[in-house]
Amino acid sequence: MTKSTLLEQLNWRYATKKMDPSKAVPQEKVDTIVEAIRMTPTSSGTQPFELLVVTNPEKLAEIQKVAWNQAQITDGSHLLVFAAWDNYTEERIDDVTKLMTEERGSLPLMDEYYKNLKATYVPRDAETNYAHAARQAYIALGIALVAAAEQEVDCTPMEGFDPAKVDEILGLRERGLRSVILLPLGYRDTSGDWLLPMKKVRKSKDTIVTLVE
C-alpha cells in the first residue's frame, strides 16, 4: 500500500470480527506496537500496568473459553493483555522515583513530588487505586490502536471476558496485577468478516465537539 496519512489509517482500521488464522503478524510489527505502548504517557509517569504478549496456543484457547469464545483470540497470532497494578504501594512508587533519579539525576523537587504522591495514593483503598491504574492502561490501549493502524495490523479491543479467570490463567494476582482489556492482533479475513464492507460510522464533529471560546 502507498503511504497514507494518520486519518486515512484510522479510517482503514476497524474492530475486526474475523481474522485469518493463516496470517501471522511479523515480529517487527509486533515489536513496534509494543514499543509504542511502552512509550505511553501515564499519570505522574508511574506506568502502573504491564503488558503480556500471549502466543501460547494452550493459553489462548483457555482465555477464549472465558471470553465469550471470541474467535479473534485464537485466530489472531498475538494477544495483548493489558494488566494494571492492583494497588499503589510505597515500594512501587519508590521504584518509579529510583528510575527517574537514575535517568535524570537527583532533583529535590522531583523527590518531593513523589513523596507527596505516596502520601496521596498509598492511604487510598486498593479498589480506588486499581481503577486509577486501569485508566492508565486504557491510555496505552488507545496508543496501541493507533500504532496497529500505522503498521496496517488488525486488532479488536475486548472487554468481554472474565477478568478473574484470565488473571488465574496468566497468574496475574500473584504478581499484583489485574487484567483490564484484551487486544488480539492479526489480519482480517476479507472473505468472512461481515463488518468489513460496512461504512465506518462516527458522530459528526458538530455533535461530538463543543468549542468553548
Wavefront OBJ file of the C-alpha trace (Angstrom):
o trace
v 0.000 0.000 0.000
v 1.113 3.565 -0.575
v 1.981 5.681 2.416
v -1.176 7.131 3.923
v -1.987 9.816 6.442
v -2.890 9.107 10.041
v -6.574 9.873 9.433
v -6.633 7.535 6.442
v -5.122 4.792 8.575
v -7.667 5.354 11.331
v -10.448 5.186 8.768
v -8.950 1.916 7.473
v -8.944 0.254 10.890
v -11.998 -1.297 12.460
v -12.782 -3.768 15.223
v -12.037 -6.859 13.169
v -14.619 -9.589 13.729
v -12.934 -12.395 11.819
v -9.201 -12.854 11.458
v -7.299 -15.089 9.068
v -5.506 -17.733 11.188
v -3.086 -18.456 8.347
v -1.564 -14.974 8.537
v 0.755 -14.129 11.429
v 1.797 -10.593 12.277
v 5.557 -10.193 11.644
v 7.567 -9.820 14.829
v 8.936 -6.426 13.821
v 5.399 -5.052 13.592
v 4.502 -6.511 16.985
v 7.691 -5.004 18.412
v 6.725 -1.573 17.054
v 3.261 -1.763 18.601
v 4.702 -2.937 21.927
v 7.263 -0.129 21.912
v 4.501 2.409 21.249
v 2.667 1.026 24.288
v 5.833 1.320 26.385
v 6.062 4.980 25.353
v 2.505 5.713 26.531
v 2.149 8.787 28.772
v 0.716 7.940 32.193
v -0.223 9.811 35.353
v 2.936 11.022 37.147
v 4.978 8.772 34.873
v 4.138 5.766 37.036
v 3.286 3.368 34.166
v 1.095 1.353 36.577
v 0.405 -1.548 34.237
v 2.167 -4.366 32.466
v 1.655 -5.873 29.027
v 1.518 -9.593 28.387
v 2.061 -10.784 24.801
v 0.444 -14.203 24.583
v 1.186 -16.590 21.705
v 0.986 -19.928 23.533
v -1.841 -21.867 21.815
v -2.970 -23.578 25.020
v -3.170 -20.303 26.944
v -5.014 -18.646 24.066
v -7.554 -21.477 23.992
v -8.078 -21.175 27.751
v -8.576 -17.433 27.526
v -11.001 -17.808 24.631
v -13.228 -20.038 26.763
v -13.636 -17.270 29.365
v -14.009 -14.533 26.731
v -17.329 -15.456 25.162
v -15.494 -17.772 22.741
v -14.475 -14.824 20.609
v -12.632 -16.311 17.641
v -10.132 -13.467 17.202
v -8.307 -14.638 20.342
v -7.190 -17.852 18.665
v -7.365 -16.758 15.013
v -5.053 -13.808 15.647
v -1.343 -14.505 16.010
v -0.777 -12.439 19.171
v -2.951 -11.494 22.130
v -2.036 -8.388 24.095
v -3.273 -8.418 27.683
v -3.182 -5.091 29.499
v -2.858 -5.748 33.246
v -2.996 -2.908 35.774
v -1.423 -2.748 39.214
v -3.851 -3.993 41.834
v -2.744 -1.151 44.146
v -0.253 1.663 44.581
v 2.332 0.849 47.244
v 5.323 2.663 48.684
v 7.612 0.134 47.016
v 6.095 0.652 43.580
v 6.271 4.427 43.787
v 9.819 4.217 45.178
v 10.765 2.155 42.115
v 9.414 4.926 39.882
v 11.377 7.526 41.869
v 14.549 5.434 41.611
v 14.174 5.096 37.839
v 13.630 8.836 37.452
v 16.696 9.564 39.573
v 18.860 7.122 37.617
v 17.859 8.670 34.308
v 17.598 12.360 35.257
v 19.742 12.697 38.349
v 18.608 13.641 41.852
v 16.283 16.634 41.859
v 14.845 17.901 45.175
v 11.593 18.965 43.523
v 11.133 15.527 41.961
v 11.855 13.745 45.241
v 9.304 15.933 46.988
v 6.785 15.321 44.216
v 6.915 11.539 44.581
v 6.934 11.817 48.366
v 3.654 13.711 48.107
v 2.397 11.159 45.599
v 2.933 8.362 48.119
v 1.166 10.389 50.797
v -1.844 10.733 48.487
v -2.027 7.300 46.826
v -0.882 4.794 49.423
v -3.580 5.519 52.061
v -6.392 5.148 49.500
v -8.308 1.892 49.271
v -6.969 -0.658 46.811
v -10.025 -0.593 44.534
v -9.712 3.168 44.011
v -6.047 2.776 43.180
v -6.712 -0.141 40.830
v -9.356 1.908 38.986
v -6.840 4.726 38.562
v -4.180 2.328 37.279
v -6.685 0.732 34.900
v -7.409 4.136 33.361
v -3.718 4.453 32.567
v -3.864 1.075 30.826
v -6.703 2.418 28.678
v -4.470 5.286 27.579
v -2.000 2.611 26.450
v -4.796 0.809 24.620
v -5.523 3.962 22.620
v -1.861 4.249 21.674
v -1.868 0.555 20.669
v -4.880 1.007 18.378
v -3.188 3.886 16.566
v 0.144 2.039 16.355
v -1.545 -1.061 14.943
v -3.301 1.041 12.306
v 0.013 2.679 11.399
v 1.506 -0.807 10.946
v -1.595 -1.944 8.992
v -2.229 -4.653 11.566
v -5.797 -5.521 12.503
v -6.920 -5.667 16.108
v -10.034 -5.857 18.257
v -10.224 -4.332 21.763
v -12.183 -6.646 24.071
v -13.825 -6.046 27.425
v -16.000 -9.140 27.017
v -14.121 -11.573 29.226
v -13.991 -12.785 32.820
v -11.065 -10.843 34.349
v -10.764 -13.077 37.409
v -10.397 -16.174 35.238
v -7.909 -14.508 32.886
v -5.959 -13.444 35.976
v -5.916 -17.069 37.092
v -4.856 -18.414 33.688
v -1.938 -15.996 33.476
v -1.023 -15.959 37.185
v -1.567 -12.226 37.461
v -2.820 -11.865 41.044
v 0.398 -13.350 42.409
v 2.223 -10.561 40.598
v -0.034 -7.833 41.973
v -1.806 -7.356 38.630
v -5.374 -7.491 37.331
v -6.365 -7.868 33.681
v -8.089 -4.820 32.204
v -8.572 -5.359 28.471
v -7.561 -7.756 25.695
v -6.285 -6.843 22.225
v -5.840 -9.620 19.650
v -3.543 -8.777 16.739
v -3.839 -10.374 13.322
v -5.106 -9.837 9.802
v -8.693 -9.530 8.657
v -10.354 -12.377 6.798
v -11.564 -10.403 3.797
v -13.946 -13.132 2.687
v -15.542 -13.916 6.028
v -15.827 -10.737 8.116
v -19.360 -9.386 7.973
v -18.275 -5.992 9.312
v -15.541 -5.310 6.749
v -17.710 -3.966 3.875
v -19.757 -1.711 6.137
v -19.187 2.030 6.182
v -17.447 3.417 9.253
v -19.947 5.437 11.270
v -18.996 8.169 13.712
v -20.881 11.116 15.189
v -20.475 14.382 13.310
v -17.919 16.911 14.521
v -20.727 19.293 15.474
v -22.322 16.568 17.593
v -19.235 15.449 19.473
v -17.158 18.636 19.699
v -18.047 21.754 21.687
v -15.902 24.852 21.261
v -15.513 26.936 24.404
v -14.138 30.289 23.250
l 1 2 3 4 5 6 7 8 9 10 11 12 13 14 15 16 17 18 19 20 21 22 23 24 25 26 27 28 29 30 31 32 33 34 35 36 37 38 39 40 41 42 43 44 45 46 47 48 49 50 51 52 53 54 55 56 57 58 59 60 61 62 63 64 65 66 67 68 69 70 71 72 73 74 75 76 77 78 79 80 81 82 83 84 85 86 87 88 89 90 91 92 93 94 95 96 97 98 99 100 101 102 103 104 105 106 107 108 109 110 111 112 113 114 115 116 117 118 119 120 121 122 123 124 125 126 127 128 129 130 131 132 133 134 135 136 137 138 139 140 141 142 143 144 145 146 147 148 149 150 151 152 153 154 155 156 157 158 159 160 161 162 163 164 165 166 167 168 169 170 171 172 173 174 175 176 177 178 179 180 181 182 183 184 185 186 187 188 189 190 191 192 193 194 195 196 197 198 199 200 201 202 203 204 205 206 207 208 209 210 211 212 213
